[in-house]
Amino acid sequence: MQYRFCPQCGAPLEVLPLSGRERHACVQQECGFVHWNNPLPVLAAVVEYQDKLLLARNAAWPETMFALVTGFLERDEPPELGVARELKEETNLDTESVSLIGVYEFMRKNELIIAYHVKATGTVALSEELADYKLVAPEDVRVWSAGTGFAVADWLAARGYPVRFFDRQTGADIPDPRRPHDFSLVGGSLQYRW
């Protein structure tokens, strides 16, 4: 979300260089509001249920599109409990165990995905947010090349399963799109003066 006016005092915001980036900020001395526009933390569950992975389809998605169970982290909620809460709310499944897979950027939606492997038990009963689910054997999973797909790829690879990415528009297999970790890209922003 981009603000045009300050939500605290109503003055027009200006683009100013702050903390190494250009940010929308209020220049009124008595205010000082800065719109940091930081990414939102989103929880994602690679759900292992009945020895398969549970993938869900949001009610607003096309019939062929399935992904992980996800949801926003609540205030004052540890992420491990948050992912268990989201799983219960959306599928009625109980969490048996939770382990961190990794943290992934999803720049298109300005989100930071915190992905967990969740072993689940119980009987599936979908919330109104979800229209369907399917259970897929890990060795048969084809991975989407964005956001939570990278968490699935890392989970599969750590367990010795094949990692096969596909293009969501064409359905064709594609090469592994994960970027190498090139930290030289941040070198300029890590310069400090004392």
Order of alpha helices (4+ residues) and beta strands (2+ residues): beta-beta-beta-beta-beta-beta-alpha-beta-beta-beta-beta-alpha-beta-beta
